[in-house]
Every structure is written in C-alpha cells, then in structure tokens.
Amino acid sequence: MGWHDPRMNGGRFLDYTNETYGEPLNVIISALSDPFIMTDKGFRLYTNSIGYSRECLGLHIGDLHDANLGDGNGPKAEQFLARQVFPILGTCWESLAGGQHFRAWKQNGPLANSGAWFIGASKEYNSCKRHKIVPNGYNIGRDWLVNRAVEGGQWKGMRWKAEVEWRSDLIESGEKEVNHGIPQDGRIAILTVFRQ
C-alpha cells in the first residue's frame, strides 16, 4: 500500500497535544510516490510546489506535537512544520494573519518502515488567537492541501501531480479526543504523487 496502518502496532491517526487529545493525521503521502519526495529534501521541495514553506525566518513559536505511527519508534516529535506562502511576506504573513499549515512525520521505525509521510493539515487563526484552529479547520486544511496536490505544482523545474484515494475507515468522525473540540469528518486522503 505504500504505508502501514498505525493502529496495528499501538499508534493512532491523531497526534498528541497532551496525553489524550490530538489533531488528526488527515493526509498520507504514500511511499509509492516519486522516490525523491520520500526524502526529507524532496518532501520540502514538493510542499513548496503546492503553496507551503518553512516557518517565518525559520522560527517556531508554539508546542511541538508528537505522533505514534505504529512503526516501533513510539511517540515522536514532528519532523517538519510548514505554513502557507502568501504573495507578500510569505509565511511571515501566515504567522501573523493565520491560514493553512501542516505538521509531518515519517513512518520509518523497525516495525513499519514504509517511508510514508503522515500529515496533520489544518487552517488556523492569527497570532492574536495563538494560532488556534478555526471551526472546521481540520477538514478545511486537509482539503486545501489535497486540492493543490491533485491540481499539481512545480518548483525549480520539477513538476508533480497527485492521485488521491479517500478513506473513511481509519479514524472515527466527530470530536472525540480531538484538540480544541473541533469535529472532523473522519476522512483521510491517501496521496500518491508522480513527477511529470
């Protein structure tokens, strides 16, 4: 499949903001994708092509989230966080005004070394509201990312386009154990990304 179900080895499709609550891992980039994207550098360049980049000035404000991908590494801190790029001020504007962002982890432990990227995408408020998630923000953030991936993008001469498979059997819909008590629809997008 290009990824392993975290639940098979004690993981889950929510990350951890504390011992109980978390945010949905609502996008998976399958390891059947272009091999370059499965590398750290390639993943970063790919996400540039669909409208994200590193945080403003490389600075992170806020807590790191952990996720257990059921790969034998247990809960581990996010490996990558990106924010929406705006025409003016880039990701610095997103940090101030709010917008799209995601956190990502690679499934690469000894029990499930798929190499797939698991992503928690969402839309957030501005910095005055401490970047809390907007109503319906988990679904909105996921769909924003998926729509751009399917549409396709390019970065420095490289072009990619994704195919999506929707799954509704991996996480329960609703707000149970979901951070901020914001319901999500229980749909997870599996992306397979091809270089054009």
Backbone as ProteinMPNN parsed JSONL, in Angstrom:
{"seq_chain_A": "MGWHDPRMNGGRFLDYTNETYGEPLNVIISALSDPFIMTDKGFRLYTNSIGYSRECLGLHIGDLHDANLGDGNGPKAEQFLARQVFPILGTCWESLAGGQHFRAWKQNGPLANSGAWFIGASKEYNSCKRHKIVPNGYNIGRDWLVNRAVEGGQWKGMRWKAEVEWRSDLIESGEKEVNHGIPQDGRIAILTVFRQ", "coords_chain_A": {"N_chain_A": [[0.812, -1.22, 0.0], [2.09, 1.144, 0.389], [2.15, 2.394, 2.808], [1.701, 1.845, 6.338], [-0.886, 0.857, 8.559], [-1.131, 2.673, 11.428], [-2.518, 1.823, 13.707], [-2.226, -0.876, 13.972], [0.008, -1.432, 15.439], [-0.234, -0.149, 17.901], [-0.369, 2.606, 17.445], [-1.979, 5.668, 16.33], [-4.412, 7.687, 14.491], [-4.452, 10.273, 15.352], [-2.422, 12.953, 16.374], [-0.471, 13.912, 19.267], [-1.322, 16.354, 21.49], [-1.473, 16.502, 24.127], [-1.589, 14.025, 26.742], [-3.922, 12.738, 26.017], [-5.483, 14.145, 24.055], [-5.448, 15.205, 20.57], [-4.527, 16.137, 17.172], [-5.953, 15.441, 13.968], [-4.289, 13.114, 11.833], [-4.54, 13.621, 8.787], [-3.802, 13.336, 6.15], [-1.95, 11.215, 4.048], [1.095, 10.691, 2.453], [1.817, 8.408, 0.239], [4.362, 5.886, 0.097], [4.614, 4.878, -2.398], [4.885, 6.926, -4.053], [6.764, 9.346, -6.081], [10.152, 8.664, -5.615], [11.939, 10.704, -4.811], [10.399, 12.525, -3.397], [10.002, 11.202, -1.064], [12.244, 11.589, 0.404], [13.785, 13.748, 2.867], [14.618, 16.277, 1.877], [13.423, 16.267, -0.669], [10.712, 16.106, 0.015], [10.308, 18.568, 1.279], [10.792, 20.324, -0.89], [8.76, 19.505, -2.571], [6.458, 20.241, -1.106], [6.779, 22.986, -1.211], [6.006, 23.372, -3.84], [3.273, 23.199, -3.786], [2.36, 25.308, -2.348], [3.325, 25.785, 0.263], [5.773, 26.595, 2.829], [8.773, 26.766, 4.872], [8.651, 27.886, 8.332], [8.21, 31.349, 9.302], [11.151, 33.143, 9.034], [12.451, 30.908, 9.88], [11.767, 30.395, 12.489], [10.192, 28.855, 15.268], [7.218, 29.095, 17.002], [5.401, 27.989, 19.658], [4.034, 24.795, 20.727], [5.608, 21.617, 20.147], [4.227, 18.858, 18.463], [3.637, 15.407, 19.156], [3.601, 12.185, 17.52], [2.406, 8.872, 17.147], [3.172, 6.546, 14.969], [2.91, 3.856, 14.864], [5.163, 2.463, 14.168], [7.136, 1.43, 15.685], [8.779, 3.295, 16.799], [7.525, 4.64, 18.771], [5.829, 7.465, 20.357], [6.817, 10.344, 18.64], [8.417, 13.499, 18.051], [7.163, 16.065, 15.874], [8.504, 16.198, 12.593], [8.612, 18.041, 10.64], [7.345, 21.219, 9.922], [5.181, 23.298, 8.19], [4.041, 26.332, 6.621], [1.449, 28.212, 4.971], [2.279, 29.956, 2.012], [2.207, 33.352, 1.273], [1.691, 35.973, -1.201], [2.789, 38.423, -0.351], [5.197, 38.92, 2.064], [5.351, 36.196, 2.487], [5.523, 33.205, 4.396], [5.612, 34.563, 6.762], [3.467, 36.273, 6.789], [1.365, 34.449, 7.082], [1.913, 33.547, 9.67], [1.256, 35.845, 11.089], [-1.391, 36.541, 10.26], [-2.826, 34.201, 10.06], [-3.896, 31.08, 8.517], [-3.262, 28.375, 6.256], [-1.639, 25.384, 7.404], [0.675, 22.691, 8.175], [1.791, 19.733, 9.935], [4.302, 17.19, 9.914], [5.287, 13.738, 9.851], [7.534, 11.007, 9.431], [7.015, 7.621, 8.619], [9.022, 5.338, 9.716], [10.105, 3.421, 11.407], [11.328, 0.357, 13.075], [9.239, -1.522, 13.073], [7.47, -0.864, 11.081], [8.5, 0.165, 8.454], [7.772, 1.981, 6.24], [8.303, 4.422, 5.037], [6.48, 6.354, 4.396], [4.895, 9.594, 4.46], [3.147, 11.067, 7.075], [0.641, 13.379, 7.638], [-0.64, 16.131, 9.404], [-2.932, 18.341, 8.641], [-4.269, 21.657, 8.73], [-6.357, 24.604, 9.16], [-5.645, 27.723, 10.608], [-6.209, 30.278, 13.145], [-5.103, 33.731, 13.509], [-2.043, 35.105, 14.978], [-2.799, 36.558, 17.239], [-4.802, 35.067, 18.317], [-3.399, 32.96, 19.115], [-2.859, 31.029, 17.198], [-4.855, 29.083, 17.188], [-7.077, 26.506, 16.015], [-9.371, 27.095, 13.357], [-13.036, 26.981, 13.192], [-14.134, 23.898, 11.852], [-11.627, 23.538, 10.877], [-9.787, 21.403, 10.534], [-10.785, 19.764, 8.483], [-10.914, 21.703, 6.461], [-8.199, 22.451, 6.173], [-7.019, 20.025, 5.362], [-8.381, 19.579, 2.902], [-7.544, 21.803, 1.432], [-4.807, 21.316, 1.064], [-4.927, 18.829, -0.318], [-6.392, 19.459, -2.653], [-4.599, 21.154, -4.002], [-2.475, 19.437, -4.374], [-3.568, 17.512, -6.109], [-4.226, 19.112, -8.264], [-1.684, 19.801, -9.061], [1.736, 20.955, -9.145], [4.735, 22.99, -9.466], [8.273, 23.314, -8.908], [11.253, 24.911, -9.172], [11.759, 23.818, -11.749], [10.89, 21.203, -11.461], [8.073, 19.129, -11.724], [5.032, 18.007, -10.284], [2.24, 15.823, -9.753], [-0.665, 14.645, -8.127], [-2.499, 11.664, -7.289], [-5.492, 10.806, -5.598], [-6.802, 8.831, -2.974], [-9.604, 8.342, -1.041], [-10.215, 7.592, 2.331], [-12.457, 6.38, 4.759], [-12.445, 4.797, 6.929], [-10.525, 4.784, 8.875], [-10.268, 6.59, 10.96], [-12.404, 7.662, 13.528], [-15.208, 9.7, 12.922], [-16.057, 12.998, 14.165], [-15.603, 14.653, 17.374], [-14.242, 13.366, 19.356], [-11.599, 13.097, 21.546], [-10.275, 14.985, 20.05], [-8.263, 17.794, 19.504], [-9.074, 21.032, 20.776], [-11.756, 20.453, 20.601], [-12.937, 20.352, 18.09], [-14.939, 19.129, 15.6], [-14.174, 16.58, 13.16], [-14.427, 15.114, 9.897], [-13.76, 12.421, 9.593], [-12.491, 11.51, 7.325], [-9.663, 10.509, 5.488], [-7.04, 11.404, 3.383], [-5.252, 9.648, 0.976], [-2.415, 10.167, -0.705], [-0.789, 9.684, -3.789], [2.003, 10.645, -5.358], [3.233, 11.77, -8.39], [6.016, 12.414, -10.515], [6.017, 14.717, -13.141]], "CA_chain_A": [[0.0, 0.0, 0.0], [2.924, 2.333, 0.496], [2.072, 2.882, 4.177], [1.147, 0.865, 7.271], [-1.884, 1.381, 9.477], [-0.51, 2.824, 12.751], [-3.287, 1.162, 14.755], [-1.826, -2.274, 14.076], [1.098, -1.542, 16.417], [-0.423, 0.75, 19.025], [-0.415, 4.016, 17.083], [-3.317, 6.197, 16.055], [-4.498, 8.73, 13.474], [-4.392, 11.578, 15.986], [-1.152, 13.195, 17.05], [-0.654, 14.167, 20.693], [-1.066, 17.673, 22.053], [-1.237, 16.104, 25.515], [-1.645, 12.56, 26.847], [-5.175, 12.214, 25.465], [-6.016, 14.841, 22.884], [-4.537, 15.437, 19.456], [-5.076, 16.63, 15.918], [-5.995, 14.314, 13.031], [-3.336, 12.894, 10.745], [-5.601, 13.504, 7.788], [-3.231, 13.125, 4.81], [-0.774, 10.342, 3.969], [1.756, 10.61, 1.151], [2.227, 7.016, 0.106], [5.732, 5.626, -0.357], [4.567, 4.539, -3.821], [5.09, 8.195, -4.769], [8.101, 9.639, -6.597], [11.107, 8.421, -4.523], [12.558, 11.939, -4.345], [9.502, 13.141, -2.426], [10.072, 10.474, 0.198], [13.407, 12.086, 1.143], [13.48, 14.986, 3.592], [14.784, 17.411, 0.967], [12.411, 16.19, -1.712], [9.413, 16.425, 0.604], [10.272, 20.015, 1.479], [10.642, 20.976, -2.196], [7.422, 19.198, -3.074], [5.448, 21.07, -0.441], [6.918, 24.325, -1.797], [5.302, 23.422, -5.121], [1.821, 23.272, -3.588], [1.977, 26.506, -1.629], [3.805, 25.846, 1.645], [7.206, 26.739, 3.036], [9.174, 26.743, 6.282], [8.105, 28.96, 9.146], [8.774, 32.688, 9.152], [12.527, 33.314, 9.498], [12.91, 29.65, 10.466], [11.482, 30.401, 13.929], [8.984, 28.138, 15.663], [6.571, 29.535, 18.229], [4.348, 27.04, 19.984], [4.444, 23.462, 21.161], [5.784, 20.549, 19.178], [3.31, 17.737, 18.632], [4.152, 14.055, 18.958], [2.697, 11.237, 16.863], [2.802, 7.469, 17.166], [2.794, 5.981, 13.68], [2.882, 2.403, 14.949], [6.324, 1.933, 13.452], [8.129, 0.967, 16.646], [9.508, 4.433, 17.37], [6.716, 5.27, 19.8], [5.518, 8.869, 20.054], [7.996, 11.15, 18.293], [8.091, 14.885, 17.743], [7.009, 16.41, 14.454], [9.776, 16.336, 11.88], [8.538, 19.128, 9.67], [6.164, 22.068, 10.024], [5.183, 24.274, 7.1], [2.92, 27.263, 6.601], [1.041, 28.719, 3.666], [3.041, 31.083, 1.477], [1.407, 34.436, 0.699], [2.494, 36.785, -2.132], [3.52, 39.446, 0.4], [5.758, 38.45, 3.333], [5.47, 34.738, 2.516], [4.95, 32.531, 5.564], [5.518, 35.515, 7.874], [2.089, 36.775, 6.803], [0.522, 33.397, 7.672], [2.141, 33.559, 11.111], [0.553, 37.0, 11.65], [-2.807, 36.632, 9.904], [-3.464, 32.895, 10.035], [-4.005, 30.437, 7.215], [-3.055, 26.925, 6.182], [-0.346, 24.862, 7.836], [0.662, 21.263, 8.48], [2.914, 19.069, 10.608], [4.534, 15.918, 9.225], [6.131, 12.7, 10.435], [7.822, 9.896, 8.51], [6.851, 6.274, 9.184], [10.29, 4.706, 9.349], [10.634, 2.623, 12.509], [11.636, -1.051, 12.787], [8.038, -2.354, 12.919], [6.697, -0.442, 9.908], [9.421, 1.085, 7.774], [7.22, 2.246, 4.907], [8.831, 5.663, 4.48], [5.382, 7.265, 4.061], [4.735, 10.812, 5.246], [1.844, 11.273, 7.696], [0.494, 14.825, 7.735], [-1.793, 16.745, 10.048], [-3.138, 19.64, 7.995], [-5.383, 22.409, 9.298], [-6.361, 26.053, 8.986], [-5.566, 28.293, 11.946], [-6.393, 31.699, 13.359], [-3.885, 34.547, 13.531], [-1.204, 35.005, 16.17], [-3.513, 37.112, 18.391], [-5.578, 33.959, 18.885], [-2.406, 31.916, 19.417], [-2.884, 30.022, 16.143], [-5.842, 28.025, 17.401], [-7.69, 26.035, 14.771], [-10.669, 27.697, 13.064], [-14.098, 25.981, 13.079], [-13.989, 23.002, 10.689], [-10.289, 23.793, 10.346], [-9.049, 20.2, 10.131], [-11.268, 19.393, 7.15], [-10.532, 22.766, 5.524], [-6.768, 22.353, 5.914], [-6.78, 18.82, 4.562], [-8.88, 19.756, 1.537], [-6.702, 22.793, 0.759], [-3.589, 20.614, 0.651], [-5.245, 17.798, -1.307], [-6.782, 20.098, -3.916], [-3.399, 21.641, -4.679], [-1.678, 18.286, -4.787], [-4.223, 16.899, -7.275], [-4.065, 20.077, -9.36], [-0.287, 19.721, -9.471], [2.543, 22.156, -8.991], [6.131, 22.878, -9.895], [9.25, 24.056, -8.123], [12.592, 24.871, -9.742], [11.818, 22.939, -12.901], [10.309, 19.889, -11.181], [6.616, 19.157, -11.713], [4.403, 16.849, -9.672], [0.781, 15.768, -9.72], [-1.038, 13.557, -7.224], [-3.778, 10.967, -7.31], [-5.968, 10.706, -4.219], [-7.768, 7.822, -2.54], [-10.214, 8.767, 0.211], [-10.562, 6.514, 3.261], [-13.311, 6.808, 5.872], [-12.472, 3.678, 7.871], [-9.279, 4.809, 9.632], [-10.451, 7.415, 12.15], [-13.81, 7.933, 13.801], [-15.596, 11.096, 12.739], [-16.518, 13.667, 15.371], [-14.65, 15.442, 18.148], [-13.688, 12.561, 20.442], [-10.162, 13.22, 21.746], [-9.716, 15.917, 19.068], [-7.844, 19.055, 20.098], [-9.984, 22.176, 20.671], [-13.141, 20.013, 20.487], [-13.428, 20.674, 16.748], [-15.232, 17.879, 14.883], [-13.623, 16.323, 11.825], [-15.38, 14.239, 9.201], [-13.328, 11.031, 9.547], [-11.923, 11.16, 6.009], [-8.213, 10.663, 5.352], [-6.632, 11.376, 1.972], [-4.011, 8.951, 0.652], [-1.89, 10.76, -1.943], [0.342, 9.116, -4.5], [2.475, 11.807, -6.108], [4.065, 11.388, -9.528], [6.72, 13.511, -11.199], [5.532, 14.877, -14.527]], "C_chain_A": [[0.842, 1.264, 0.0], [2.862, 2.989, 1.858], [1.479, 1.765, 5.032], [0.173, 1.557, 8.22], [-1.273, 1.478, 10.879], [-1.214, 2.038, 13.851], [-2.865, -0.281, 14.964], [-0.745, -2.48, 15.13], [0.99, -0.466, 17.503], [-0.419, 2.229, 18.715], [-1.838, 4.476, 16.854], [-3.238, 7.306, 15.01], [-4.781, 10.106, 14.076], [-2.978, 11.75, 16.51], [-1.448, 13.455, 18.529], [-0.311, 15.617, 21.018], [-0.941, 17.578, 23.574], [-1.416, 14.591, 25.576], [-2.872, 11.959, 26.181], [-5.538, 12.823, 24.124], [-4.958, 15.035, 21.797], [-5.279, 15.944, 18.24], [-4.969, 15.535, 14.856], [-4.84, 14.309, 12.029], [-4.181, 12.578, 9.518], [-5.119, 13.386, 6.346], [-2.047, 12.175, 4.95], [-0.205, 10.453, 2.564], [2.392, 9.234, 1.07], [3.667, 6.908, -0.397], [5.767, 5.093, -1.783], [4.732, 5.786, -4.69], [6.505, 8.269, -5.34], [9.124, 9.501, -5.462], [11.754, 9.697, -3.978], [11.715, 12.601, -3.258], [9.595, 12.448, -1.073], [11.317, 10.84, 1.001], [13.02, 13.377, 1.852], [13.559, 16.198, 2.666], [13.683, 17.427, -0.099], [11.028, 16.542, -1.2], [9.268, 17.931, 0.792], [10.058, 20.74, 0.147], [9.257, 20.715, -2.78], [6.377, 20.089, -2.418], [5.582, 22.536, -0.845], [6.068, 24.449, -3.056], [3.795, 23.524, -4.971], [1.428, 24.374, -2.591], [2.379, 26.619, -0.18], [5.308, 26.144, 1.67], [7.486, 26.702, 4.536], [8.619, 27.95, 7.016], [8.87, 30.27, 8.944], [10.144, 32.787, 9.819], [13.087, 32.049, 10.156], [12.627, 29.524, 11.948], [10.191, 29.662, 14.217], [8.483, 28.677, 16.988], [5.42, 28.574, 18.495], [4.923, 25.684, 20.327], [4.679, 22.553, 19.971], [4.779, 19.444, 19.488], [4.066, 16.429, 18.445], [3.133, 13.244, 18.17], [3.281, 9.843, 16.983], [2.274, 6.821, 15.899], [2.788, 4.461, 13.679], [4.062, 1.745, 14.265], [7.422, 1.443, 14.382], [8.957, 2.077, 17.255], [8.75, 5.093, 18.504], [6.354, 6.689, 19.419], [6.798, 9.654, 19.763], [7.548, 12.53, 17.84], [7.984, 15.095, 16.237], [8.366, 16.651, 13.822], [9.79, 17.536, 10.942], [7.258, 19.896, 9.919], [6.259, 23.129, 8.935], [3.924, 25.115, 7.153], [2.666, 27.749, 5.175], [1.883, 29.923, 3.274], [2.08, 32.097, 0.857], [2.291, 35.289, -0.203], [3.323, 37.856, -1.434], [3.914, 38.857, 1.748], [5.76, 36.934, 3.497], [4.804, 34.104, 3.724], [4.889, 33.449, 6.775], [4.096, 36.083, 7.956], [1.155, 35.733, 7.399], [0.68, 33.381, 9.182], [1.37, 34.697, 11.784], [-0.96, 36.891, 11.472], [-3.547, 35.309, 9.96], [-3.556, 32.353, 8.626], [-3.757, 28.945, 7.331], [-1.691, 26.546, 6.758], [-0.459, 23.354, 8.047], [1.903, 20.876, 9.26], [3.074, 17.713, 9.945], [5.515, 15.036, 9.989], [6.365, 11.616, 9.387], [7.688, 8.57, 9.252], [8.071, 5.442, 8.792], [10.912, 3.876, 10.474], [10.789, 1.154, 12.157], [10.405, -1.936, 12.575], [7.233, -2.013, 11.673], [7.504, 0.606, 9.156], [8.95, 1.366, 6.349], [7.874, 3.446, 4.246], [7.756, 6.672, 4.128], [5.408, 8.485, 4.981], [3.304, 10.885, 5.771], [1.736, 12.754, 8.068], [-0.769, 15.174, 8.51], [-1.953, 18.149, 9.511], [-4.345, 20.334, 8.609], [-5.271, 23.876, 8.906], [-6.461, 26.688, 10.362], [-5.856, 29.789, 11.948], [-5.036, 32.414, 13.351], [-3.164, 34.433, 14.879], [-1.884, 35.584, 17.41], [-4.363, 36.056, 19.084], [-4.712, 32.725, 19.073], [-2.488, 30.726, 18.453], [-3.791, 28.835, 16.455], [-6.519, 27.686, 16.077], [-9.062, 26.679, 14.594], [-11.749, 26.605, 13.061], [-13.996, 25.215, 11.76], [-12.582, 23.052, 10.092], [-9.502, 22.57, 9.93], [-9.477, 19.745, 8.739], [-10.831, 20.415, 6.104], [-9.046, 22.643, 5.164], [-6.399, 21.16, 5.069], [-7.18, 19.042, 3.109], [-8.043, 20.757, 0.756], [-5.439, 22.122, 0.229], [-3.886, 19.631, -0.487], [-5.598, 18.424, -2.652], [-5.567, 20.591, -4.686], [-2.513, 20.494, -5.155], [-2.254, 17.637, -6.043], [-4.111, 17.813, -8.486], [-2.653, 20.033, -9.916], [0.433, 21.039, -9.322], [3.951, 21.93, -9.461], [7.012, 23.721, -8.988], [10.618, 23.826, -8.74], [12.723, 23.8, -10.833], [11.266, 21.541, -12.676], [8.798, 20.03, -11.07], [6.085, 17.874, -11.091], [2.888, 16.966, -9.775], [0.393, 14.529, -8.93], [-2.366, 12.93, -7.62], [-4.198, 10.764, -5.858], [-6.938, 9.541, -4.068], [-8.3, 8.291, -1.188], [-10.584, 7.551, 1.042], [-11.391, 7.086, 4.407], [-13.404, 5.734, 6.948], [-11.251, 3.67, 8.801], [-9.383, 5.609, 10.924], [-11.936, 7.712, 12.301], [-14.102, 9.41, 13.593], [-16.062, 11.675, 14.072], [-15.386, 14.37, 16.094], [-14.002, 14.655, 19.274], [-12.162, 12.62, 20.437], [-9.484, 14.167, 20.757], [-9.433, 17.256, 19.752], [-8.843, 20.17, 19.787], [-11.452, 21.764, 20.554], [-13.765, 20.315, 19.143], [-13.702, 19.371, 15.998], [-14.501, 17.801, 13.545], [-14.437, 15.185, 11.209], [-14.941, 12.785, 9.057], [-12.759, 10.581, 8.217], [-10.427, 11.457, 6.002], [-7.863, 10.497, 3.875], [-5.293, 10.651, 1.838], [-3.544, 9.475, -0.706], [-0.753, 9.912, -2.491], [0.793, 10.162, -5.503], [3.465, 11.356, -7.18], [4.772, 12.615, -10.096], [6.288, 13.522, -12.658], [6.699, 14.956, -15.511]], "O_chain_A": [[0.354, 2.338, -0.352], [3.464, 4.045, 2.054], [0.836, 0.851, 4.515], [0.388, 2.698, 8.629], [-0.928, 0.45, 11.461], [-0.579, 1.63, 14.823], [-3.119, -0.852, 16.024], [-0.596, -3.583, 15.657], [2.002, 0.06, 17.967], [-0.461, 3.043, 19.637], [-2.79, 3.754, 17.151], [-2.159, 7.8, 14.684], [-5.287, 10.997, 13.393], [-2.392, 10.803, 17.035], [-2.571, 13.234, 18.982], [0.827, 16.055, 20.849], [-0.375, 18.46, 24.219], [-1.394, 13.937, 24.533], [-2.86, 10.783, 25.817], [-5.861, 12.11, 23.174], [-3.755, 15.031, 22.06], [-6.492, 16.152, 18.268], [-3.996, 14.781, 14.846], [-4.47, 15.338, 11.463], [-4.496, 11.42, 9.246], [-5.93, 13.341, 5.421], [-1.236, 12.315, 5.866], [-0.941, 10.324, 1.586], [3.377, 8.943, 1.748], [4.126, 7.72, -1.201], [6.85, 4.876, -2.326], [4.718, 5.701, -5.918], [7.331, 7.384, -5.117], [8.977, 10.163, -4.435], [12.084, 9.757, -2.793], [12.255, 13.17, -2.309], [9.294, 13.054, -0.044], [11.437, 10.446, 2.161], [12.041, 14.024, 1.482], [12.668, 17.047, 2.672], [13.093, 18.468, -0.387], [10.254, 17.2, -1.896], [8.218, 18.499, 0.494], [9.244, 21.659, 0.062], [8.659, 21.591, -3.405], [5.506, 20.631, -3.098], [4.591, 23.265, -0.825], [5.48, 25.499, -3.314], [3.103, 23.894, -5.92], [0.317, 24.378, -2.06], [1.843, 27.456, 0.546], [6.012, 25.969, 0.675], [6.571, 26.62, 5.355], [8.174, 28.917, 6.398], [10.011, 30.286, 8.481], [10.279, 32.545, 11.018], [14.069, 32.107, 10.896], [13.181, 28.645, 12.609], [9.206, 29.82, 13.496], [9.218, 28.715, 17.976], [4.561, 28.377, 17.635], [6.128, 25.452, 20.232], [4.042, 22.69, 18.926], [4.521, 19.14, 20.652], [5.019, 16.357, 17.67], [1.947, 13.572, 18.151], [4.497, 9.657, 16.928], [1.074, 6.577, 15.769], [2.675, 3.839, 12.623], [3.972, 0.597, 13.83], [8.509, 1.083, 13.932], [9.764, 1.821, 18.148], [9.268, 6.011, 19.141], [6.549, 7.085, 18.269], [7.745, 9.626, 20.549], [6.447, 12.704, 17.317], [8.621, 14.403, 15.443], [9.261, 17.231, 14.436], [10.849, 17.988, 10.508], [6.198, 19.298, 10.107], [7.293, 23.779, 8.778], [2.885, 24.686, 7.655], [3.539, 27.702, 4.309], [2.165, 30.795, 4.095], [1.245, 31.745, 0.024], [3.505, 35.338, -0.008], [4.432, 38.167, -1.87], [3.065, 38.356, 2.485], [6.139, 36.438, 4.558], [3.659, 34.422, 4.047], [4.178, 33.144, 7.732], [3.584, 36.343, 9.045], [0.243, 36.085, 8.147], [-0.303, 33.221, 9.905], [0.888, 34.545, 12.907], [-1.72, 37.12, 12.413], [-4.776, 35.292, 9.913], [-3.324, 33.074, 7.656], [-4.008, 28.335, 8.37], [-0.717, 27.287, 6.621], [-1.562, 22.809, 8.09], [2.916, 21.576, 9.254], [2.097, 17.14, 9.464], [6.428, 15.511, 10.665], [5.496, 11.345, 8.558], [8.183, 8.417, 10.369], [8.145, 4.911, 7.684], [12.123, 3.657, 10.483], [10.422, 0.74, 11.057], [10.514, -2.997, 11.96], [6.392, -2.807, 11.252], [7.208, 1.798, 9.226], [9.633, 1.037, 5.379], [7.99, 3.488, 3.022], [8.07, 7.745, 3.613], [5.876, 8.419, 6.118], [2.353, 10.777, 4.997], [2.618, 13.309, 8.723], [-1.829, 14.587, 8.295], [-1.199, 19.049, 9.879], [-5.327, 19.684, 8.967], [-4.247, 24.329, 8.396], [-7.26, 26.255, 11.193], [-5.767, 30.468, 10.925], [-3.983, 31.794, 13.208], [-3.627, 33.75, 15.792], [-1.587, 35.155, 18.525], [-4.614, 36.137, 20.286], [-5.208, 31.603, 19.175], [-2.227, 29.582, 18.828], [-3.519, 27.712, 16.031], [-6.526, 28.488, 15.144], [-9.827, 26.799, 15.551], [-11.422, 25.425, 12.942], [-13.798, 25.804, 10.696], [-12.371, 22.658, 8.946], [-8.633, 22.666, 9.064], [-8.639, 19.384, 7.913], [-10.427, 20.051, 4.999], [-8.679, 22.72, 3.991], [-5.569, 21.259, 4.166], [-6.417, 18.733, 2.194], [-7.847, 20.593, -0.448], [-5.05, 22.336, -0.919], [-3.18, 19.608, -1.495], [-5.137, 17.949, -3.69], [-5.517, 20.454, -5.909], [-1.882, 20.577, -6.208], [-1.505, 17.255, -6.942], [-3.922, 17.342, -9.608], [-2.452, 20.211, -11.117], [-0.178, 22.107, -9.365], [4.327, 20.812, -9.814], [6.568, 24.699, -8.386], [11.089, 22.692, -8.824], [13.657, 22.999, -10.839], [11.183, 20.761, -13.625], [8.3, 20.937, -10.405], [6.613, 16.789, -11.335], [2.335, 18.062, -9.869], [1.038, 13.486, -9.042], [-3.234, 13.579, -8.204], [-3.35, 10.572, -4.987], [-7.784, 9.303, -4.929], [-7.518, 8.601, -0.289], [-11.185, 6.601, 0.541], [-11.07, 8.141, 4.955], [-14.315, 5.748, 7.775], [-10.975, 2.658, 9.446], [-8.66, 5.333, 11.882], [-12.632, 7.978, 11.322], [-13.339, 10.27, 14.033], [-16.417, 10.937, 14.991], [-14.341, 14.652, 15.509], [-13.273, 15.234, 20.079], [-11.516, 12.246, 19.458], [-8.26, 14.16, 20.634], [-10.27, 17.778, 20.488], [-9.387, 20.244, 18.685], [-12.317, 22.63, 20.421], [-14.976, 20.514, 19.047], [-12.779, 18.586, 15.782], [-14.247, 18.813, 12.892], [-15.056, 14.395, 11.921], [-15.665, 11.986, 8.464], [-12.563, 9.385, 8.004], [-9.985, 12.516, 6.449], [-8.329, 9.573, 3.21], [-4.321, 11.001, 2.506], [-4.196, 9.253, -1.725], [0.13, 9.479, -1.752], [0.038, 10.523, -6.406], [4.423, 10.639, -6.889], [4.206, 13.706, -10.15], [6.207, 12.484, -13.313], [6.482, 15.091, -16.715]]}, "name": "protein", "num_of_chains": 1, "seq": "MGWHDPRMNGGRFLDYTNETYGEPLNVIISALSDPFIMTDKGFRLYTNSIGYSRECLGLHIGDLHDANLGDGNGPKAEQFLARQVFPILGTCWESLAGGQHFRAWKQNGPLANSGAWFIGASKEYNSCKRHKIVPNGYNIGRDWLVNRAVEGGQWKGMRWKAEVEWRSDLIESGEKEVNHGIPQDGRIAILTVFRQ"}
